[in-house]
C-alpha cells in the first residue's frame, strides 16, 4: 500500500499511522519527508509486530495507544528518560546547580513499573549530591529526592531542587511550587490540599 507518507505496508487500526517494514525504511521515509528530531523516530507498531511507525511517539504514549516499554524497548526507555531529565535540568545538577552527571532514581529501582524510567522518577545530580542522597536517606526523603516504594506515582511528591520546591511530571517538565504550600508529613513532603 502506498500512502501520502510514502511506501507503507498498512495503516495501523489503533492510531491510523502508516506501518513500515523496518526501522531503516521508516527512518529513510522520515528523511524524505523532511521530518527531524522526535518526528523522525521509528518505533514498533503495537498492532503489527515486526513493523514500525514513524512520528511523535510522545503523543501516542500520552494517548495510551502504546506504552514506553513497548515503544522503546528497555534500553531505549532508559536512554530516553536520561536525555529528557538532562534537558529538563539544562545538564546541571538539580540539587546544587553544579554540573550534572548522574541519573538519580527518586524511588528504588526494585519497583518495576512504568515509572522506573520516567522523568518524574529521576533527577540529574552531580556525583557529590547523588552520594549525599544515598548517605542520608532520611534527609533525602524529607526533601522529596527519595520517594517511598509504596508511592504509585513519584511525580505526586514535591522535590526540593536548587530552584526551590517543584513538582515533576512524566513528560520531563515540572512546576515550581511556593514553599508555603509544602508540608512535611511523616517525613515526606506533601502539597497542601492534595491527598
Rosetta constraint file for C-alpha pairs under 8 A:
AtomPair CA 1 CA 7 HARMONIC 6.56 0.50
AtomPair CA 1 CA 8 HARMONIC 5.68 0.50
AtomPair CA 1 CA 9 HARMONIC 5.50 0.50
AtomPair CA 1 CA 10 HARMONIC 6.22 0.50
AtomPair CA 2 CA 6 HARMONIC 5.77 0.50
AtomPair CA 2 CA 7 HARMONIC 4.58 0.50
AtomPair CA 2 CA 8 HARMONIC 5.61 0.50
AtomPair CA 2 CA 9 HARMONIC 7.63 0.50
AtomPair CA 3 CA 7 HARMONIC 6.23 0.50
AtomPair CA 3 CA 8 HARMONIC 6.61 0.50
AtomPair CA 3 CA 18 HARMONIC 7.54 0.50
AtomPair CA 5 CA 18 HARMONIC 7.14 0.50
AtomPair CA 5 CA 29 HARMONIC 7.60 0.50
AtomPair CA 5 CA 33 HARMONIC 7.62 0.50
AtomPair CA 6 CA 29 HARMONIC 6.66 0.50
AtomPair CA 7 CA 20 HARMONIC 7.52 0.50
AtomPair CA 8 CA 18 HARMONIC 5.80 0.50
AtomPair CA 8 CA 19 HARMONIC 5.61 0.50
AtomPair CA 8 CA 20 HARMONIC 4.95 0.50
AtomPair CA 8 CA 21 HARMONIC 7.30 0.50
AtomPair CA 9 CA 18 HARMONIC 7.30 0.50
AtomPair CA 9 CA 19 HARMONIC 5.71 0.50
AtomPair CA 9 CA 20 HARMONIC 5.70 0.50
AtomPair CA 9 CA 21 HARMONIC 6.60 0.50
AtomPair CA 10 CA 18 HARMONIC 5.95 0.50
AtomPair CA 10 CA 19 HARMONIC 5.44 0.50
AtomPair CA 10 CA 20 HARMONIC 7.63 0.50
AtomPair CA 11 CA 16 HARMONIC 5.55 0.50
AtomPair CA 11 CA 17 HARMONIC 5.56 0.50
AtomPair CA 11 CA 18 HARMONIC 4.60 0.50
AtomPair CA 11 CA 19 HARMONIC 5.87 0.50
AtomPair CA 12 CA 16 HARMONIC 4.84 0.50
AtomPair CA 12 CA 17 HARMONIC 5.48 0.50
AtomPair CA 12 CA 18 HARMONIC 6.28 0.50
AtomPair CA 12 CA 19 HARMONIC 6.41 0.50
AtomPair CA 12 CA 45 HARMONIC 7.65 0.50
AtomPair CA 12 CA 47 HARMONIC 6.52 0.50
AtomPair CA 12 CA 48 HARMONIC 7.56 0.50
AtomPair CA 13 CA 47 HARMONIC 7.48 0.50
AtomPair CA 14 CA 47 HARMONIC 7.18 0.50
AtomPair CA 14 CA 65 HARMONIC 6.95 0.50
AtomPair CA 15 CA 60 HARMONIC 7.89 0.50
AtomPair CA 15 CA 65 HARMONIC 7.11 0.50
AtomPair CA 17 CA 53 HARMONIC 6.48 0.50
AtomPair CA 17 CA 54 HARMONIC 7.73 0.50
AtomPair CA 18 CA 53 HARMONIC 6.10 0.50
AtomPair CA 18 CA 54 HARMONIC 7.53 0.50
AtomPair CA 19 CA 45 HARMONIC 6.81 0.50
AtomPair CA 19 CA 48 HARMONIC 7.76 0.50
AtomPair CA 19 CA 51 HARMONIC 5.75 0.50
AtomPair CA 19 CA 52 HARMONIC 5.14 0.50
AtomPair CA 19 CA 53 HARMONIC 4.98 0.50
AtomPair CA 19 CA 54 HARMONIC 7.76 0.50
AtomPair CA 20 CA 25 HARMONIC 6.45 0.50
AtomPair CA 20 CA 26 HARMONIC 5.60 0.50
AtomPair CA 20 CA 51 HARMONIC 5.35 0.50
AtomPair CA 20 CA 52 HARMONIC 4.93 0.50
AtomPair CA 20 CA 53 HARMONIC 6.26 0.50
AtomPair CA 21 CA 25 HARMONIC 6.65 0.50
AtomPair CA 21 CA 26 HARMONIC 7.61 0.50
AtomPair CA 21 CA 50 HARMONIC 7.04 0.50
AtomPair CA 21 CA 51 HARMONIC 4.89 0.50
AtomPair CA 21 CA 52 HARMONIC 6.44 0.50
AtomPair CA 22 CA 26 HARMONIC 6.35 0.50
AtomPair CA 22 CA 50 HARMONIC 7.33 0.50
AtomPair CA 22 CA 51 HARMONIC 5.95 0.50
AtomPair CA 22 CA 52 HARMONIC 6.12 0.50
AtomPair CA 23 CA 27 HARMONIC 6.19 0.50
AtomPair CA 23 CA 42 HARMONIC 5.75 0.50
AtomPair CA 23 CA 43 HARMONIC 7.23 0.50
AtomPair CA 23 CA 51 HARMONIC 7.72 0.50
AtomPair CA 23 CA 52 HARMONIC 6.01 0.50
AtomPair CA 24 CA 28 HARMONIC 6.10 0.50
AtomPair CA 25 CA 29 HARMONIC 6.18 0.50
AtomPair CA 26 CA 30 HARMONIC 6.24 0.50
AtomPair CA 26 CA 42 HARMONIC 5.95 0.50
AtomPair CA 26 CA 52 HARMONIC 6.72 0.50
AtomPair CA 26 CA 53 HARMONIC 6.86 0.50
AtomPair CA 26 CA 54 HARMONIC 5.93 0.50
AtomPair CA 27 CA 31 HARMONIC 6.40 0.50
AtomPair CA 27 CA 40 HARMONIC 6.29 0.50
AtomPair CA 27 CA 41 HARMONIC 6.82 0.50
AtomPair CA 27 CA 42 HARMONIC 6.15 0.50
AtomPair CA 27 CA 54 HARMONIC 7.30 0.50
AtomPair CA 28 CA 32 HARMONIC 6.31 0.50
AtomPair CA 29 CA 33 HARMONIC 6.20 0.50
AtomPair CA 30 CA 34 HARMONIC 6.16 0.50
AtomPair CA 30 CA 35 HARMONIC 5.12 0.50
AtomPair CA 30 CA 36 HARMONIC 7.58 0.50
AtomPair CA 30 CA 39 HARMONIC 7.79 0.50
AtomPair CA 30 CA 40 HARMONIC 5.23 0.50
AtomPair CA 30 CA 54 HARMONIC 7.06 0.50
AtomPair CA 31 CA 35 HARMONIC 5.82 0.50
AtomPair CA 31 CA 36 HARMONIC 7.46 0.50
AtomPair CA 31 CA 40 HARMONIC 7.29 0.50
AtomPair CA 35 CA 39 HARMONIC 5.67 0.50
AtomPair CA 35 CA 40 HARMONIC 5.24 0.50
AtomPair CA 36 CA 40 HARMONIC 5.17 0.50
AtomPair CA 37 CA 41 HARMONIC 7.09 0.50
AtomPair CA 38 CA 55 HARMONIC 6.80 0.50
AtomPair CA 38 CA 56 HARMONIC 5.75 0.50
AtomPair CA 38 CA 57 HARMONIC 7.42 0.50
AtomPair CA 39 CA 54 HARMONIC 6.97 0.50
AtomPair CA 39 CA 55 HARMONIC 4.25 0.50
AtomPair CA 39 CA 56 HARMONIC 4.84 0.50
AtomPair CA 39 CA 57 HARMONIC 7.83 0.50
AtomPair CA 40 CA 54 HARMONIC 6.12 0.50
AtomPair CA 40 CA 55 HARMONIC 5.64 0.50
AtomPair CA 40 CA 56 HARMONIC 7.66 0.50
AtomPair CA 41 CA 54 HARMONIC 5.81 0.50
AtomPair CA 41 CA 55 HARMONIC 5.95 0.50
AtomPair CA 41 CA 56 HARMONIC 7.28 0.50
AtomPair CA 41 CA 57 HARMONIC 7.62 0.50
AtomPair CA 42 CA 52 HARMONIC 6.06 0.50
AtomPair CA 42 CA 53 HARMONIC 5.53 0.50
AtomPair CA 42 CA 54 HARMONIC 4.52 0.50
AtomPair CA 42 CA 55 HARMONIC 6.78 0.50
AtomPair CA 43 CA 52 HARMONIC 5.36 0.50
AtomPair CA 43 CA 53 HARMONIC 5.49 0.50
AtomPair CA 43 CA 54 HARMONIC 6.54 0.50
AtomPair CA 43 CA 57 HARMONIC 7.47 0.50
AtomPair CA 43 CA 71 HARMONIC 5.49 0.50
AtomPair CA 43 CA 72 HARMONIC 6.57 0.50
AtomPair CA 44 CA 49 HARMONIC 7.07 0.50
AtomPair CA 44 CA 50 HARMONIC 6.97 0.50
AtomPair CA 44 CA 51 HARMONIC 6.01 0.50
AtomPair CA 44 CA 52 HARMONIC 4.44 0.50
AtomPair CA 44 CA 53 HARMONIC 6.23 0.50
AtomPair CA 44 CA 70 HARMONIC 7.20 0.50
AtomPair CA 44 CA 71 HARMONIC 5.82 0.50
AtomPair CA 44 CA 72 HARMONIC 7.68 0.50
AtomPair CA 45 CA 49 HARMONIC 6.19 0.50
AtomPair CA 45 CA 50 HARMONIC 7.43 0.50
AtomPair CA 45 CA 51 HARMONIC 5.63 0.50
AtomPair CA 45 CA 52 HARMONIC 4.91 0.50
AtomPair CA 45 CA 53 HARMONIC 5.69 0.50
AtomPair CA 45 CA 71 HARMONIC 7.87 0.50
AtomPair CA 46 CA 66 HARMONIC 6.70 0.50
AtomPair CA 46 CA 70 HARMONIC 7.30 0.50
AtomPair CA 48 CA 52 HARMONIC 7.99 0.50
AtomPair CA 56 CA 60 HARMONIC 7.16 0.50
AtomPair CA 57 CA 61 HARMONIC 6.22 0.50
AtomPair CA 57 CA 71 HARMONIC 7.53 0.50
AtomPair CA 58 CA 62 HARMONIC 6.07 0.50
AtomPair CA 59 CA 63 HARMONIC 6.03 0.50
AtomPair CA 60 CA 64 HARMONIC 6.12 0.50
AtomPair CA 60 CA 65 HARMONIC 5.50 0.50
AtomPair CA 60 CA 66 HARMONIC 5.93 0.50
AtomPair CA 61 CA 65 HARMONIC 6.26 0.50
AtomPair CA 61 CA 66 HARMONIC 5.19 0.50
AtomPair CA 61 CA 67 HARMONIC 5.51 0.50
AtomPair CA 61 CA 68 HARMONIC 6.37 0.50
AtomPair CA 66 CA 70 HARMONIC 6.44 0.50
AtomPair CA 66 CA 71 HARMONIC 6.52 0.50
AtomPair CA 67 CA 71 HARMONIC 6.11 0.50
AtomPair CA 67 CA 114 HARMONIC 7.96 0.50
AtomPair CA 68 CA 72 HARMONIC 6.01 0.50
AtomPair CA 68 CA 73 HARMONIC 7.71 0.50
AtomPair CA 68 CA 77 HARMONIC 6.44 0.50
AtomPair CA 68 CA 114 HARMONIC 7.38 0.50
AtomPair CA 69 CA 73 HARMONIC 5.11 0.50
AtomPair CA 69 CA 74 HARMONIC 5.85 0.50
AtomPair CA 69 CA 77 HARMONIC 6.37 0.50
AtomPair CA 69 CA 114 HARMONIC 7.61 0.50
AtomPair CA 72 CA 76 HARMONIC 4.83 0.50
AtomPair CA 72 CA 77 HARMONIC 5.35 0.50
AtomPair CA 73 CA 77 HARMONIC 6.22 0.50
AtomPair CA 74 CA 78 HARMONIC 6.37 0.50
AtomPair CA 75 CA 79 HARMONIC 6.35 0.50
AtomPair CA 76 CA 80 HARMONIC 5.97 0.50
AtomPair CA 77 CA 81 HARMONIC 6.12 0.50
AtomPair CA 77 CA 117 HARMONIC 6.43 0.50
AtomPair CA 78 CA 82 HARMONIC 6.13 0.50
AtomPair CA 78 CA 117 HARMONIC 5.60 0.50
AtomPair CA 79 CA 83 HARMONIC 6.17 0.50
AtomPair CA 80 CA 84 HARMONIC 6.13 0.50
AtomPair CA 81 CA 85 HARMONIC 6.07 0.50
AtomPair CA 81 CA 117 HARMONIC 5.73 0.50
AtomPair CA 81 CA 118 HARMONIC 5.75 0.50
AtomPair CA 81 CA 119 HARMONIC 5.68 0.50
AtomPair CA 81 CA 122 HARMONIC 7.98 0.50
AtomPair CA 82 CA 86 HARMONIC 6.09 0.50
AtomPair CA 82 CA 103 HARMONIC 6.58 0.50
AtomPair CA 82 CA 119 HARMONIC 7.83 0.50
AtomPair CA 83 CA 87 HARMONIC 6.14 0.50
AtomPair CA 84 CA 88 HARMONIC 6.11 0.50
AtomPair CA 84 CA 119 HARMONIC 6.73 0.50
AtomPair CA 84 CA 172 HARMONIC 5.66 0.50
AtomPair CA 85 CA 89 HARMONIC 6.17 0.50
AtomPair CA 85 CA 103 HARMONIC 7.99 0.50
AtomPair CA 85 CA 119 HARMONIC 5.72 0.50
AtomPair CA 85 CA 122 HARMONIC 6.86 0.50
AtomPair CA 85 CA 123 HARMONIC 6.60 0.50
AtomPair CA 85 CA 124 HARMONIC 6.35 0.50
AtomPair CA 85 CA 172 HARMONIC 6.11 0.50
AtomPair CA 86 CA 90 HARMONIC 5.94 0.50
AtomPair CA 86 CA 91 HARMONIC 4.91 0.50
AtomPair CA 86 CA 92 HARMONIC 7.57 0.50
AtomPair CA 86 CA 100 HARMONIC 7.89 0.50
AtomPair CA 86 CA 124 HARMONIC 6.18 0.50
AtomPair CA 87 CA 91 HARMONIC 6.26 0.50
AtomPair CA 88 CA 172 HARMONIC 6.14 0.50
AtomPair CA 88 CA 173 HARMONIC 6.53 0.50
AtomPair CA 89 CA 93 HARMONIC 6.91 0.50
AtomPair CA 89 CA 94 HARMONIC 6.06 0.50
AtomPair CA 89 CA 124 HARMONIC 6.66 0.50
AtomPair CA 91 CA 99 HARMONIC 6.55 0.50
AtomPair CA 91 CA 100 HARMONIC 5.42 0.50
AtomPair CA 91 CA 101 HARMONIC 7.56 0.50
AtomPair CA 91 CA 124 HARMONIC 7.42 0.50
AtomPair CA 92 CA 97 HARMONIC 5.54 0.50
AtomPair CA 92 CA 98 HARMONIC 5.49 0.50
AtomPair CA 92 CA 99 HARMONIC 4.52 0.50
AtomPair CA 92 CA 100 HARMONIC 4.29 0.50
AtomPair CA 92 CA 101 HARMONIC 7.86 0.50
AtomPair CA 92 CA 124 HARMONIC 7.04 0.50
AtomPair CA 92 CA 125 HARMONIC 7.34 0.50
AtomPair CA 92 CA 126 HARMONIC 7.85 0.50
AtomPair CA 93 CA 97 HARMONIC 4.80 0.50
AtomPair CA 93 CA 98 HARMONIC 5.12 0.50
AtomPair CA 93 CA 99 HARMONIC 5.42 0.50
AtomPair CA 93 CA 100 HARMONIC 3.94 0.50
AtomPair CA 93 CA 101 HARMONIC 7.37 0.50
AtomPair CA 93 CA 123 HARMONIC 8.00 0.50
AtomPair CA 93 CA 124 HARMONIC 5.38 0.50
AtomPair CA 93 CA 125 HARMONIC 4.24 0.50
AtomPair CA 93 CA 126 HARMONIC 5.30 0.50
AtomPair CA 94 CA 100 HARMONIC 7.36 0.50
AtomPair CA 94 CA 123 HARMONIC 6.49 0.50
AtomPair CA 94 CA 124 HARMONIC 5.70 0.50
AtomPair CA 94 CA 125 HARMONIC 5.86 0.50
AtomPair CA 94 CA 161 HARMONIC 5.48 0.50
AtomPair CA 94 CA 162 HARMONIC 5.77 0.50
AtomPair CA 94 CA 163 HARMONIC 7.96 0.50
AtomPair CA 95 CA 125 HARMONIC 6.41 0.50
AtomPair CA 95 CA 129 HARMONIC 6.77 0.50
AtomPair CA 95 CA 160 HARMONIC 7.41 0.50
AtomPair CA 95 CA 161 HARMONIC 4.75 0.50
AtomPair CA 95 CA 162 HARMONIC 4.88 0.50
AtomPair CA 96 CA 129 HARMONIC 7.32 0.50
AtomPair CA 96 CA 161 HARMONIC 7.40 0.50
AtomPair CA 96 CA 162 HARMONIC 5.27 0.50
AtomPair CA 97 CA 162 HARMONIC 5.87 0.50
AtomPair CA 98 CA 126 HARMONIC 6.83 0.50
AtomPair CA 99 CA 125 HARMONIC 7.82 0.50
AtomPair CA 99 CA 126 HARMONIC 6.06 0.50
AtomPair CA 100 CA 124 HARMONIC 5.61 0.50
AtomPair CA 100 CA 125 HARMONIC 4.79 0.50
AtomPair CA 100 CA 126 HARMONIC 4.43 0.50
AtomPair CA 100 CA 127 HARMONIC 7.77 0.50
AtomPair CA 101 CA 124 HARMONIC 6.71 0.50
AtomPair CA 101 CA 125 HARMONIC 6.01 0.50
AtomPair CA 101 CA 126 HARMONIC 5.19 0.50
AtomPair CA 101 CA 127 HARMONIC 6.76 0.50
AtomPair CA 102 CA 124 HARMONIC 5.67 0.50
AtomPair CA 102 CA 125 HARMONIC 5.22 0.50
AtomPair CA 102 CA 126 HARMONIC 5.97 0.50
AtomPair CA 102 CA 127 HARMONIC 6.50 0.50
AtomPair CA 102 CA 130 HARMONIC 7.36 0.50
AtomPair CA 103 CA 122 HARMONIC 6.31 0.50
AtomPair CA 103 CA 123 HARMONIC 5.77 0.50
AtomPair CA 103 CA 124 HARMONIC 4.89 0.50
AtomPair CA 103 CA 125 HARMONIC 6.31 0.50
AtomPair CA 104 CA 122 HARMONIC 5.45 0.50
AtomPair CA 104 CA 123 HARMONIC 5.08 0.50
AtomPair CA 104 CA 124 HARMONIC 6.16 0.50
AtomPair CA 104 CA 125 HARMONIC 6.49 0.50
AtomPair CA 104 CA 130 HARMONIC 6.53 0.50
AtomPair CA 105 CA 109 HARMONIC 6.98 0.50
AtomPair CA 105 CA 116 HARMONIC 7.96 0.50
AtomPair CA 105 CA 121 HARMONIC 5.71 0.50
AtomPair CA 105 CA 122 HARMONIC 4.66 0.50
AtomPair CA 105 CA 123 HARMONIC 6.59 0.50
AtomPair CA 105 CA 146 HARMONIC 7.48 0.50
AtomPair CA 106 CA 121 HARMONIC 5.15 0.50
AtomPair CA 106 CA 122 HARMONIC 5.66 0.50
AtomPair CA 106 CA 123 HARMONIC 7.15 0.50
AtomPair CA 106 CA 144 HARMONIC 7.69 0.50
AtomPair CA 106 CA 145 HARMONIC 5.46 0.50
AtomPair CA 106 CA 146 HARMONIC 4.27 0.50
AtomPair CA 106 CA 147 HARMONIC 5.35 0.50
AtomPair CA 106 CA 154 HARMONIC 7.29 0.50
AtomPair CA 107 CA 111 HARMONIC 7.61 0.50
AtomPair CA 107 CA 116 HARMONIC 7.86 0.50
AtomPair CA 107 CA 121 HARMONIC 6.36 0.50
AtomPair CA 107 CA 146 HARMONIC 5.78 0.50
AtomPair CA 107 CA 147 HARMONIC 4.79 0.50
AtomPair CA 107 CA 148 HARMONIC 6.13 0.50
AtomPair CA 107 CA 149 HARMONIC 5.79 0.50
AtomPair CA 107 CA 154 HARMONIC 6.97 0.50
AtomPair CA 108 CA 147 HARMONIC 7.81 0.50
AtomPair CA 108 CA 148 HARMONIC 7.82 0.50
AtomPair CA 108 CA 149 HARMONIC 6.26 0.50
AtomPair CA 109 CA 116 HARMONIC 6.36 0.50
AtomPair CA 111 CA 116 HARMONIC 6.81 0.50
AtomPair CA 111 CA 149 HARMONIC 6.65 0.50
AtomPair CA 112 CA 116 HARMONIC 5.78 0.50
AtomPair CA 114 CA 118 HARMONIC 7.04 0.50
AtomPair CA 115 CA 120 HARMONIC 7.45 0.50
AtomPair CA 115 CA 121 HARMONIC 6.31 0.50
AtomPair CA 115 CA 153 HARMONIC 7.07 0.50
AtomPair CA 115 CA 154 HARMONIC 7.56 0.50
AtomPair CA 116 CA 121 HARMONIC 6.80 0.50
AtomPair CA 117 CA 121 HARMONIC 6.90 0.50
AtomPair CA 117 CA 122 HARMONIC 7.48 0.50
AtomPair CA 118 CA 122 HARMONIC 6.68 0.50
AtomPair CA 118 CA 170 HARMONIC 5.92 0.50
AtomPair CA 119 CA 123 HARMONIC 7.65 0.50
AtomPair CA 119 CA 168 HARMONIC 7.40 0.50
AtomPair CA 119 CA 169 HARMONIC 6.76 0.50
AtomPair CA 119 CA 170 HARMONIC 5.29 0.50
AtomPair CA 119 CA 171 HARMONIC 6.50 0.50
AtomPair CA 119 CA 172 HARMONIC 5.07 0.50
AtomPair CA 120 CA 154 HARMONIC 5.99 0.50
AtomPair CA 120 CA 155 HARMONIC 4.77 0.50
AtomPair CA 120 CA 168 HARMONIC 4.97 0.50
AtomPair CA 120 CA 169 HARMONIC 4.96 0.50
AtomPair CA 120 CA 170 HARMONIC 4.97 0.50
AtomPair CA 120 CA 171 HARMONIC 7.76 0.50
AtomPair CA 120 CA 172 HARMONIC 6.93 0.50
AtomPair CA 121 CA 154 HARMONIC 5.52 0.50
AtomPair CA 121 CA 155 HARMONIC 6.72 0.50
AtomPair CA 123 CA 145 HARMONIC 7.79 0.50
AtomPair CA 125 CA 129 HARMONIC 5.99 0.50
AtomPair CA 125 CA 130 HARMONIC 5.69 0.50
AtomPair CA 126 CA 130 HARMONIC 6.12 0.50
AtomPair CA 127 CA 131 HARMONIC 6.12 0.50
AtomPair CA 128 CA 132 HARMONIC 6.10 0.50
AtomPair CA 129 CA 133 HARMONIC 6.15 0.50
AtomPair CA 130 CA 134 HARMONIC 6.56 0.50
AtomPair CA 131 CA 135 HARMONIC 6.04 0.50
AtomPair CA 132 CA 136 HARMONIC 5.95 0.50
AtomPair CA 133 CA 137 HARMONIC 5.85 0.50
AtomPair CA 133 CA 139 HARMONIC 7.57 0.50
AtomPair CA 133 CA 140 HARMONIC 5.26 0.50
AtomPair CA 133 CA 145 HARMONIC 7.32 0.50
AtomPair CA 133 CA 146 HARMONIC 7.69 0.50
AtomPair CA 134 CA 140 HARMONIC 7.69 0.50
AtomPair CA 136 CA 140 HARMONIC 6.19 0.50
AtomPair CA 137 CA 141 HARMONIC 5.95 0.50
AtomPair CA 137 CA 146 HARMONIC 7.15 0.50
AtomPair CA 138 CA 142 HARMONIC 6.29 0.50
AtomPair CA 138 CA 187 HARMONIC 7.51 0.50
AtomPair CA 139 CA 143 HARMONIC 6.14 0.50
AtomPair CA 140 CA 144 HARMONIC 6.16 0.50
AtomPair CA 140 CA 145 HARMONIC 5.01 0.50
AtomPair CA 140 CA 146 HARMONIC 5.35 0.50
AtomPair CA 141 CA 145 HARMONIC 5.87 0.50
AtomPair CA 141 CA 146 HARMONIC 4.64 0.50
AtomPair CA 141 CA 147 HARMONIC 6.04 0.50
AtomPair CA 141 CA 148 HARMONIC 7.89 0.50
AtomPair CA 141 CA 187 HARMONIC 6.63 0.50
AtomPair CA 141 CA 188 HARMONIC 5.89 0.50
AtomPair CA 141 CA 189 HARMONIC 7.93 0.50
AtomPair CA 142 CA 184 HARMONIC 6.82 0.50
AtomPair CA 142 CA 187 HARMONIC 5.12 0.50
AtomPair CA 142 CA 188 HARMONIC 4.91 0.50
AtomPair CA 142 CA 189 HARMONIC 5.95 0.50
AtomPair CA 143 CA 159 HARMONIC 5.71 0.50
AtomPair CA 143 CA 160 HARMONIC 5.16 0.50
AtomPair CA 143 CA 188 HARMONIC 7.42 0.50
AtomPair CA 143 CA 189 HARMONIC 6.72 0.50
AtomPair CA 144 CA 157 HARMONIC 6.35 0.50
AtomPair CA 144 CA 158 HARMONIC 5.78 0.50
AtomPair CA 144 CA 159 HARMONIC 4.13 0.50
AtomPair CA 144 CA 160 HARMONIC 6.22 0.50
AtomPair CA 144 CA 188 HARMONIC 6.61 0.50
AtomPair CA 144 CA 189 HARMONIC 6.09 0.50
AtomPair CA 145 CA 159 HARMONIC 5.70 0.50
AtomPair CA 145 CA 160 HARMONIC 7.02 0.50
AtomPair CA 147 CA 151 HARMONIC 6.99 0.50
AtomPair CA 147 CA 154 HARMONIC 6.51 0.50
AtomPair CA 147 CA 157 HARMONIC 7.37 0.50
AtomPair CA 147 CA 188 HARMONIC 7.93 0.50
AtomPair CA 153 CA 157 HARMONIC 7.98 0.50
AtomPair CA 155 CA 167 HARMONIC 6.28 0.50
AtomPair CA 155 CA 168 HARMONIC 5.14 0.50
AtomPair CA 155 CA 169 HARMONIC 5.50 0.50
AtomPair CA 155 CA 170 HARMONIC 7.13 0.50
AtomPair CA 156 CA 167 HARMONIC 6.95 0.50
AtomPair CA 156 CA 168 HARMONIC 7.77 0.50
AtomPair CA 157 CA 167 HARMONIC 6.83 0.50
AtomPair CA 157 CA 188 HARMONIC 7.92 0.50
AtomPair CA 157 CA 189 HARMONIC 6.49 0.50
AtomPair CA 157 CA 190 HARMONIC 6.14 0.50
AtomPair CA 157 CA 191 HARMONIC 7.63 0.50
AtomPair CA 158 CA 165 HARMONIC 6.44 0.50
AtomPair CA 158 CA 166 HARMONIC 5.51 0.50
AtomPair CA 158 CA 167 HARMONIC 4.73 0.50
AtomPair CA 158 CA 168 HARMONIC 7.36 0.50
AtomPair CA 158 CA 182 HARMONIC 7.87 0.50
AtomPair CA 158 CA 189 HARMONIC 6.15 0.50
AtomPair CA 158 CA 190 HARMONIC 6.40 0.50
AtomPair CA 158 CA 191 HARMONIC 6.90 0.50
AtomPair CA 159 CA 165 HARMONIC 5.54 0.50
AtomPair CA 159 CA 166 HARMONIC 5.44 0.50
AtomPair CA 159 CA 167 HARMONIC 6.35 0.50
AtomPair CA 159 CA 168 HARMONIC 7.88 0.50
AtomPair CA 159 CA 189 HARMONIC 7.54 0.50
AtomPair CA 160 CA 164 HARMONIC 5.56 0.50
AtomPair CA 160 CA 165 HARMONIC 4.41 0.50
AtomPair CA 160 CA 166 HARMONIC 6.41 0.50
AtomPair CA 161 CA 165 HARMONIC 5.95 0.50
AtomPair CA 161 CA 166 HARMONIC 6.94 0.50
AtomPair CA 163 CA 176 HARMONIC 7.72 0.50
AtomPair CA 164 CA 176 HARMONIC 6.83 0.50
AtomPair CA 164 CA 177 HARMONIC 7.44 0.50
AtomPair CA 164 CA 178 HARMONIC 7.76 0.50
AtomPair CA 164 CA 179 HARMONIC 7.50 0.50
AtomPair CA 165 CA 176 HARMONIC 5.81 0.50
AtomPair CA 165 CA 177 HARMONIC 5.27 0.50
AtomPair CA 165 CA 178 HARMONIC 6.67 0.50
AtomPair CA 165 CA 179 HARMONIC 6.31 0.50
AtomPair CA 166 CA 174 HARMONIC 6.52 0.50
AtomPair CA 166 CA 175 HARMONIC 5.39 0.50
AtomPair CA 166 CA 176 HARMONIC 4.22 0.50
AtomPair CA 166 CA 177 HARMONIC 5.16 0.50
AtomPair CA 167 CA 174 HARMONIC 5.40 0.50
AtomPair CA 167 CA 175 HARMONIC 5.40 0.50
AtomPair CA 167 CA 176 HARMONIC 6.54 0.50
AtomPair CA 167 CA 177 HARMONIC 7.02 0.50
AtomPair CA 168 CA 172 HARMONIC 7.16 0.50
AtomPair CA 168 CA 173 HARMONIC 6.04 0.50
AtomPair CA 168 CA 174 HARMONIC 4.20 0.50
AtomPair CA 168 CA 175 HARMONIC 6.70 0.50
AtomPair CA 169 CA 173 HARMONIC 5.46 0.50
AtomPair CA 169 CA 174 HARMONIC 5.48 0.50
AtomPair CA 177 CA 181 HARMONIC 6.95 0.50
AtomPair CA 177 CA 182 HARMONIC 7.90 0.50
AtomPair CA 178 CA 182 HARMONIC 7.43 0.50
AtomPair CA 181 CA 191 HARMONIC 5.79 0.50
AtomPair CA 181 CA 192 HARMONIC 5.28 0.50
AtomPair CA 182 CA 189 HARMONIC 6.40 0.50
AtomPair CA 182 CA 190 HARMONIC 5.65 0.50
AtomPair CA 182 CA 191 HARMONIC 4.85 0.50
AtomPair CA 182 CA 192 HARMONIC 5.86 0.50
AtomPair CA 183 CA 189 HARMONIC 5.61 0.50
AtomPair CA 183 CA 190 HARMONIC 5.34 0.50
AtomPair CA 183 CA 191 HARMONIC 6.44 0.50
AtomPair CA 183 CA 192 HARMONIC 6.52 0.50
AtomPair CA 184 CA 188 HARMONIC 5.27 0.50
AtomPair CA 184 CA 189 HARMONIC 4.27 0.50
AtomPair CA 184 CA 190 HARMONIC 6.05 0.50
AtomPair CA 185 CA 189 HARMONIC 6.09 0.50
AtomPair CA 185 CA 190 HARMONIC 6.66 0.50
AtomPair CA 190 CA 194 HARMONIC 7.42 0.50
